[in-house]
């Protein structure tokens, strides 16, 4: 199976874990499709966009905090209250993902 090879060699998963991801990720997507009745193209686009956007922006916020923590360079400017801003951004993204899954 191509996906099993992908998980094993690209991401370094063991063979058993690669097989589990290969089998259960599509199965989980199928079950989510049945539960939330996402059958039209726009619904699929909305869900995938909400999840991908939420994960991407959350990772960007996490990278910002990690760089701020381990960075040795003095920044040119400071953002006051960046923790509050980060929490608000991630909260908005999580709410967006939740609202995307709510029935319309």
N, C-alpha and C positions, 0 to 999 in steps of 0.2 A: 504494500500500500504506500502510495506516494506521501501521504500526510504523516504516516508513521515514520518514514525516513526523514521527513522534514523536521519533526519534533526531536528525533533522536540525534541527527547530525548537526542541525542548525542551532538547536537550543541545548544540546547536551543531556537530554533526558535519557533515563534508562529505558530499555526496550519495553518493559511492562508499563511504565508511566506513559511512554509515547503511544502505546497501543490504547491505553485508557483515554488519553486526550483525543486520539483519532476517532474513537468510537463514541465517547460521551459528549463531546462538544456539539457535534451535529444533532445528537439525540436531544440534548438540552434545548437547543434552538428549536427543534421540532415541537417539543413539549411546550415551550414558551409560546410558540405560534398558535398551538391549539388552545392554550389557556387564555391568552389575550386576544385571540381571533384577529391576528394580523395577516390578512389575506391579500390586501391590495398593495400595489407597488409603492404608493406614497406612505403607507403605514410602515412597510419594511424600511424605506428610506428614513423615515422619522425616527424609528427605534435605533437603527444602526448609527445614525448621525448623533442622536442624543448620547448613546453609550460611548461612541468614539470621541465625541467632543468633550464629554465629561471626564473620561479617562485621560485624554491628552492635556486638558487644562489643569487637572489635578496633578499630573506629573510635572508640569511646568512650575506650579506653585511649590511642589516638593523640591524640585531642583533649585529653585530660588533660595529656599531655606537652607538646603544643604550647602550651597555655594556661600551663603552668608556665614554659615557656621564654620566651615573649614577654609574659607578664603583668607589669604594673607594680604591682599591688596587693599589699600584704603580707598573706599569709594569716593567718587567726585561729589555725590550728593547723598542725603539720607532721607528715607521715607519714614516718617513717624507713624507709629501704629500699624506697622506692616502685618503684625499678627492678626489684628482685627480685620484688616482688609483681606488677608488670605483666607480667614475663616468665612467671611462673607462671600467671597468668590466661590469657594468650594461648596458652601451651603446652597448658593444659587444653582450651581451645576447639578448637585444631588437632587434638588427640588425639580429641576428641569427633566432629569431622567425619570423621577417618580411620576411627574405629571404626564410624561409621554406614555407611560404604561397605564395610566388611568383610562377607564372606558370613556368614550366620547359620547 
